Amino acid sequence: MPDQDAPVPACHRYIHNRPGQLDDPGALAKGLPIGSGHIESAHRYFIQERMKIPGAWWKIENADKMLALRTLRANGN
């Protein structure tokens, strides 16, 4: 029996469990945004930039709150 946590079975399971979430042509036809390389790599600027300051360290509960605030700020809220 193959390892269900191996990359290929895990990817297949992910896609199989989200049939309505992976319809890029349908989303574009409705004028909805879809992921792009720019959006997908935004974590480098909004998350990693702040989290990887030399000498900085974070407790998980504080890091989550700080990232939520950075997301709000990046979205103009």
Backbone as ProteinMPNN parsed JSONL, in Angstrom:
{"seq_chain_A": "MPDQDAPVPACHRYIHNRPGQLDDPGALAKGLPIGSGHIESAHRYFIQERMKIPGAWWKIENADKMLALRTLRANGN", "coords_chain_A": {"N_chain_A": [[0.845, -1.184, 0.0], [0.618, 2.223, -0.868], [2.298, 5.046, 0.642], [0.248, 7.305, 2.155], [0.869, 9.886, 2.82], [2.849, 10.627, 1.156], [4.218, 12.75, -1.454], [2.821, 12.614, -4.05], [0.321, 11.092, -3.653], [-0.724, 12.79, -1.65], [-1.016, 15.24, -2.995], [-2.85, 14.468, -4.993], [-5.064, 13.83, -3.368], [-5.573, 16.376, -2.278], [-6.352, 17.881, -4.566], [-8.532, 16.326, -5.452], [-10.321, 16.668, -3.32], [-11.201, 19.275, -3.614], [-12.971, 20.15, -5.788], [-14.587, 22.319, -6.686], [-13.037, 24.512, -6.243], [-10.952, 24.884, -7.936], [-11.346, 25.98, -10.454], [-10.212, 27.819, -12.599], [-10.76, 28.962, -15.242], [-13.571, 29.32, -15.023], [-13.717, 31.077, -12.835], [-12.366, 33.31, -13.874], [-14.12, 33.973, -15.945], [-16.222, 34.942, -14.467], [-15.178, 37.242, -13.559], [-13.616, 37.107, -11.312], [-10.742, 37.197, -9.127], [-7.762, 35.269, -9.607], [-5.152, 33.13, -8.341], [-1.771, 34.203, -8.733], [1.66, 34.289, -9.782], [2.746, 36.531, -8.555], [0.994, 37.033, -6.448], [1.096, 34.592, -5.136], [3.708, 34.608, -4.198], [3.776, 36.585, -2.333], [4.136, 36.208, 0.361], [6.816, 36.43, 0.876], [7.309, 39.122, 1.157], [5.399, 40.196, 2.91], [5.266, 38.525, 5.088], [7.695, 36.971, 5.61], [9.602, 39.028, 5.548], [9.167, 40.502, 7.886], [9.2, 38.517, 9.85], [11.736, 37.457, 9.776], [13.634, 39.203, 10.778], [16.883, 39.986, 11.771], [17.894, 38.642, 14.849], [15.368, 38.725, 15.91], [12.626, 37.082, 17.541], [9.771, 34.977, 17.967], [6.829, 34.227, 19.747], [4.444, 31.726, 19.086], [1.681, 32.446, 19.405], [1.874, 35.237, 19.431], [3.105, 35.781, 16.999], [1.159, 34.985, 15.149], [-0.809, 36.945, 15.62], [0.588, 39.279, 14.95], [1.093, 38.803, 12.241], [-1.517, 38.832, 11.285], [-2.139, 41.527, 11.651], [-0.267, 42.671, 9.874], [-1.249, 41.682, 7.479], [-3.751, 42.964, 7.357], [-2.855, 45.612, 7.151], [-1.431, 45.503, 4.71], [-3.551, 45.075, 3.005], [-4.79, 47.466, 3.058], [-6.515, 48.047, 5.128]], "CA_chain_A": [[0.0, 0.0, 0.0], [1.459, 3.422, -0.919], [2.261, 5.989, 1.765], [-0.756, 8.329, 1.849], [1.437, 11.207, 3.053], [3.85, 10.899, 0.131], [3.791, 13.919, -2.228], [1.839, 12.392, -5.123], [-1.006, 10.831, -3.097], [-1.207, 13.973, -0.928], [-1.454, 16.202, -4.014], [-4.079, 13.933, -5.583], [-6.122, 14.0, -2.38], [-5.858, 17.808, -2.187], [-7.114, 18.274, -5.768], [-9.79, 15.579, -5.459], [-11.206, 17.199, -2.28], [-11.531, 20.672, -3.875], [-13.352, 20.275, -7.203], [-15.153, 23.628, -7.01], [-12.099, 25.589, -5.929], [-9.85, 24.885, -8.894], [-11.921, 26.286, -11.761], [-9.699, 29.122, -13.005], [-11.525, 29.557, -16.342], [-14.87, 29.757, -14.516], [-13.5, 32.262, -12.001], [-12.045, 34.426, -14.764], [-15.346, 34.341, -16.659], [-17.053, 35.692, -13.522], [-14.447, 38.43, -13.153], [-12.999, 36.897, -10.004], [-9.288, 37.068, -9.204], [-7.177, 33.945, -9.38], [-3.776, 33.232, -7.875], [-0.73, 34.441, -9.726], [2.984, 34.202, -9.196], [2.948, 37.678, -7.671], [0.198, 36.824, -5.244], [1.589, 33.407, -4.448], [4.992, 34.867, -3.549], [3.649, 37.754, -1.456], [4.598, 35.873, 1.702], [8.201, 36.878, 1.048], [7.342, 40.532, 1.508], [4.512, 40.538, 4.013], [5.464, 37.646, 6.241], [9.098, 36.667, 5.887], [10.36, 40.253, 5.788], [9.014, 40.866, 9.291], [9.495, 37.389, 10.73], [13.145, 37.073, 9.71], [14.52, 40.276, 11.201], [17.973, 39.405, 12.566], [17.77, 38.749, 16.287], [13.967, 38.685, 16.344], [12.039, 35.768, 17.807], [8.333, 35.133, 18.128], [5.97, 33.178, 20.283], [3.45, 31.398, 18.063], [0.459, 33.238, 19.555], [2.16, 36.627, 19.053], [3.405, 35.816, 15.565], [-0.117, 34.932, 14.431], [-1.467, 38.252, 15.738], [1.369, 40.234, 14.189], [0.859, 38.542, 10.824], [-2.866, 39.301, 10.979], [-2.045, 42.984, 11.512], [0.442, 42.977, 8.62], [-2.173, 41.402, 6.382], [-4.699, 44.076, 7.316], [-2.166, 46.796, 6.65], [-1.143, 45.292, 3.288], [-4.82, 45.164, 2.276], [-5.309, 48.826, 3.169], [-7.531, 48.126, 6.189]], "C_chain_A": [[0.887, 1.244, 0.0], [1.264, 4.302, 0.316], [1.324, 7.14, 1.405], [-0.248, 9.748, 2.084], [2.554, 11.544, 2.067], [3.333, 12.014, -0.782], [2.705, 13.668, -3.273], [0.458, 12.051, -4.565], [-1.576, 12.043, -2.349], [-1.717, 15.023, -1.904], [-2.758, 15.747, -4.651], [-5.257, 14.125, -4.64], [-6.545, 15.473, -2.272], [-6.742, 18.252, -3.36], [-8.484, 17.603, -5.777], [-10.802, 16.159, -4.46], [-11.654, 18.636, -2.532], [-11.996, 20.895, -5.317], [-13.886, 21.658, -7.562], [-14.206, 24.781, -6.788], [-10.984, 25.727, -6.954], [-10.33, 25.147, -10.313], [-11.478, 27.683, -12.196], [-10.467, 29.722, -14.181], [-12.896, 30.072, -15.884], [-14.754, 31.009, -13.666], [-13.191, 33.482, -12.862], [-13.277, 34.909, -15.519], [-16.279, 35.168, -15.778], [-16.376, 36.971, -13.049], [-13.793, 38.325, -11.792], [-11.488, 36.795, -10.147], [-8.859, 35.624, -8.994], [-5.745, 34.149, -8.92], [-2.821, 33.482, -9.02], [0.61, 34.299, -9.033], [3.24, 35.334, -8.224], [2.211, 37.48, -6.357], [0.757, 35.655, -4.441], [2.898, 33.67, -3.71], [4.939, 36.052, -2.592], [4.136, 37.462, -0.046], [6.025, 36.337, 1.94], [8.262, 38.312, 1.566], [6.522, 40.847, 2.747], [4.742, 39.693, 5.258], [6.946, 37.497, 6.546], [9.909, 37.913, 6.202], [10.325, 40.636, 7.267], [9.476, 39.737, 10.219], [10.988, 37.077, 10.795], [14.095, 38.229, 10.016], [15.626, 39.656, 12.058], [17.791, 39.674, 14.058], [16.346, 38.696, 16.809], [13.553, 37.246, 16.622], [10.592, 35.99, 18.167], [7.738, 33.938, 18.861], [4.891, 32.952, 19.233], [2.215, 32.294, 18.185], [0.684, 34.709, 19.197], [2.437, 36.756, 17.564], [2.109, 35.806, 14.763], [-0.829, 36.282, 14.458], [-0.735, 39.307, 14.92], [1.153, 40.049, 12.69], [-0.537, 38.975, 10.405], [-2.869, 40.816, 10.796], [-1.326, 43.379, 10.228], [-0.434, 42.724, 7.408], [-3.201, 42.516, 6.245], [-4.058, 45.319, 6.721], [-1.883, 46.677, 5.153], [-2.402, 45.42, 2.437], [-5.445, 46.545, 2.376], [-6.393, 48.978, 4.214], [-6.929, 48.658, 7.472]], "O_chain_A": [[1.825, 1.318, 0.794], [0.205, 4.296, 0.944], [1.583, 7.872, 0.45], [-0.852, 10.709, 1.609], [3.139, 12.625, 2.135], [2.121, 12.206, -0.876], [1.756, 14.447, -3.365], [-0.516, 12.682, -4.976], [-2.779, 12.294, -2.408], [-2.756, 15.636, -1.657], [-3.673, 16.55, -4.831], [-6.334, 14.539, -5.07], [-7.736, 15.775, -2.184], [-7.757, 18.919, -3.162], [-9.488, 18.248, -6.079], [-12.005, 16.145, -4.722], [-12.423, 19.176, -1.736], [-11.451, 21.762, -6.001], [-13.642, 22.123, -8.676], [-14.537, 25.922, -7.111], [-10.148, 26.622, -6.83], [-9.781, 24.598, -11.268], [-12.271, 28.623, -12.166], [-10.805, 30.905, -14.128], [-13.33, 31.142, -16.311], [-15.593, 31.905, -13.76], [-13.703, 34.57, -12.601], [-13.46, 36.111, -15.712], [-17.039, 35.997, -16.28], [-16.932, 37.704, -12.231], [-13.451, 39.339, -11.182], [-10.998, 36.35, -11.185], [-9.519, 34.861, -8.288], [-5.185, 35.231, -9.093], [-3.043, 33.026, -10.142], [0.667, 34.199, -7.807], [3.874, 35.136, -7.187], [2.755, 37.735, -5.283], [0.875, 35.727, -3.217], [3.173, 33.024, -2.7], [5.98, 36.478, -2.09], [4.512, 38.386, 0.675], [6.408, 36.608, 3.078], [9.163, 38.667, 2.325], [6.921, 41.688, 3.552], [4.434, 40.127, 6.367], [7.397, 37.862, 7.632], [10.813, 37.865, 7.037], [11.339, 41.047, 7.83], [10.079, 39.996, 11.26], [11.453, 36.492, 11.774], [15.238, 38.229, 9.559], [15.338, 38.884, 12.972], [17.56, 40.812, 14.467], [16.132, 38.628, 18.019], [14.07, 36.31, 16.012], [10.22, 37.071, 18.624], [8.107, 32.79, 18.615], [4.471, 33.895, 18.562], [1.749, 32.843, 17.186], [-0.236, 35.363, 18.704], [2.041, 37.74, 16.94], [1.982, 36.552, 13.792], [-1.385, 36.717, 13.45], [-1.367, 40.138, 14.269], [1.043, 41.029, 11.953], [-0.724, 39.439, 9.28], [-3.523, 41.332, 9.89], [-1.738, 44.328, 9.56], [-0.373, 43.462, 6.424], [-3.489, 42.964, 5.135], [-4.655, 45.996, 5.885], [-2.072, 47.639, 4.409], [-2.329, 45.826, 1.277], [-6.525, 46.772, 1.831], [-7.13, 49.964, 4.185], [-7.632, 48.794, 8.473]]}, "name": "protein", "num_of_chains": 1, "seq": "MPDQDAPVPACHRYIHNRPGQLDDPGALAKGLPIGSGHIESAHRYFIQERMKIPGAWWKIENADKMLALRTLRANGN"}
